[in-house]
Amino acid sequence: MQTVIFLISIIGFFVCLYIMYRTEHGIPGIRKFDANFKLLDMRFKYDVKTIYSTFENIGEKGMKAYKRYLVFDYTFILFFLILMIVISIKIADNSFLKYFLIFISILRAIFDLIENTLIIILINNYPEKNSFKSKTCSWSTTLKFISLFLWIAVITFSLLLKLIK
């Protein structure tokens, strides 16, 4: 059963990536409105000005495309979470490390959900600007990446422990 879940999560992960990065439902669709568009959620940190200049540059139709992209990103978050959990279970022998890795995986997904939801809220309220929500969105992105990097470090540590044994 774990193998089936693992395969489904891998397929879902890559299908989502393909849709988000290679089709009109993703970044190529948003870049129709701004050729230099960069996703907010793929930057380690950004400021309030960056958020609103991104919205201004892509315009109303670009913001609609960005929201459609984020819908696929919610699906990606789910598949990535399942994939991270399955990898955590397979790699970590130590119970503490296994549960710690699962916790970090869930934390990363929560920060990603907060980030996406806040981007949608900020788009829906544009041109009204909300500094608090914008900063919270950026911090969610930063914490999402820190969680991912921590997960990768602990997975690497777990693999090294297996090699030593």
C-alpha positions in Angstrom: 0.0 0.0 0.0 2.8 2.4 0.9 4.4 1.7 -2.6 1.1 2.6 -4.3 0.8 5.8 -2.3 4.4 6.6 -3.1 3.8 6.1 -6.8 0.6 8.2 -6.8 2.4 11.0 -5.0 5.3 11.0 -7.4 3.0 11.0 -10.4 0.8 13.8 -8.9 3.9 15.8 -7.9 5.3 15.7 -11.5 1.9 16.2 -13.2 1.3 19.3 -11.1 4.8 20.6 -11.8 4.3 20.1 -15.5 0.9 21.9 -15.5 2.3 24.8 -13.4 5.6 25.3 -15.3 4.8 24.2 -18.9 1.2 25.0 -19.6 -1.1 28.0 -20.0 -2.6 27.1 -16.6 0.7 27.9 -15.0 3.6 30.3 -15.3 3.5 30.5 -19.1 -0.1 31.7 -18.9 0.9 34.4 -16.4 3.9 35.5 -18.5 1.5 36.4 -21.3 0.8 39.5 -19.3 4.4 40.1 -18.1 7.3 38.4 -19.7 9.5 39.0 -16.7 7.0 37.5 -14.2 8.5 35.7 -11.2 6.4 33.7 -8.7 6.3 35.4 -5.3 6.3 31.9 -3.7 9.5 30.9 -5.3 11.5 33.7 -3.7 13.0 33.2 -0.3 11.8 36.6 0.9 10.1 39.6 -0.7 8.7 42.9 0.5 5.3 44.7 0.2 6.5 46.7 -2.8 7.5 43.6 -4.7 4.0 42.0 -4.1 2.1 45.0 -5.4 4.5 45.8 -8.3 4.1 42.1 -9.4 0.3 42.6 -9.4 0.6 45.9 -11.2 2.8 44.4 -13.8 0.6 41.4 -14.6 -2.6 43.4 -14.5 -6.2 42.1 -13.9 -6.0 39.2 -16.4 -2.6 38.2 -15.1 -3.9 38.2 -11.5 -6.8 35.9 -12.6 -4.2 33.6 -14.2 -2.1 33.7 -11.0 -5.1 32.6 -9.0 -5.7 29.7 -11.4 -2.0 28.8 -10.9 -2.4 28.8 -7.2 -5.3 26.4 -7.4 -2.9 23.9 -9.0 -0.4 24.8 -6.4 -2.8 23.7 -3.6 -2.9 20.3 -5.3 0.9 20.3 -5.6 1.1 21.0 -1.9 -0.9 17.9 -1.1 1.1 15.6 -3.4 4.4 17.0 -2.1 3.3 16.5 1.5 2.4 12.9 0.8 5.7 12.4 -1.0 7.7 14.0 1.8 5.9 11.8 4.5 6.4 8.6 2.5 10.1 9.4 2.0 10.4 10.3 5.7 8.9 6.9 6.7 11.1 5.0 4.3 14.4 6.6 5.2 14.3 7.4 8.9 14.9 4.3 11.1 14.8 6.2 14.3 11.3 6.9 15.6 12.2 10.4 16.8 13.7 11.3 13.4 10.7 9.8 11.5 8.1 11.8 13.5 10.3 14.9 13.4 10.5 14.6 9.6 6.8 14.1 9.3 6.2 17.2 11.5 8.5 19.3 9.3 6.7 18.0 6.2 3.4 19.1 7.7 4.8 22.4 8.8 6.1 23.1 5.3 2.7 22.3 3.8 1.0 24.6 6.3 3.3 27.5 5.5 2.7 26.9 1.8 -1.1 26.9 2.3 -0.9 30.1 4.3 1.2 31.7 1.6 -1.1 30.7 -1.2 -4.2 31.8 0.6 -2.7 35.2 1.5 -1.6 35.7 -2.1 -5.2 35.0 -3.3 -6.6 37.4 -0.6 -4.1 40.1 -1.6 -5.1 39.7 -5.3 -8.8 39.7 -4.5 -8.3 43.0 -2.5 -6.1 44.7 -5.0 -5.6 47.6 -5.5 -6.1 48.0 -1.7 -2.8 47.3 0.0 -2.4 45.4 3.3 1.1 45.6 4.7 0.4 43.1 7.5 -0.9 40.4 5.2 1.9 41.1 2.7 4.6 40.7 5.4 2.9 37.6 6.8 2.8 36.2 3.3 6.5 36.8 2.8 7.3 35.3 6.2 5.2 32.2 5.3 7.3 31.8 2.2 10.5 32.1 4.1 9.4 29.6 6.7 8.2 27.2 4.0 11.7 27.2 2.5 13.4 26.9 5.9 11.2 23.9 6.7 12.1 22.4 3.3 15.8 22.9 3.9 15.6 21.5 7.4 13.7 18.4 6.0 16.4 17.9 3.4 19.2 18.3 6.0 17.5 15.7 8.3 16.9 13.3 5.4 20.5 13.6 4.5 21.5 13.0 8.1 19.2 10.0 8.2 20.7 8.6 5.0 24.3 9.1 6.4 23.2 7.2 9.6 22.0 4.3 7.5 25.3 4.2 5.6 27.3 4.2 8.8 25.3 1.3 10.3 
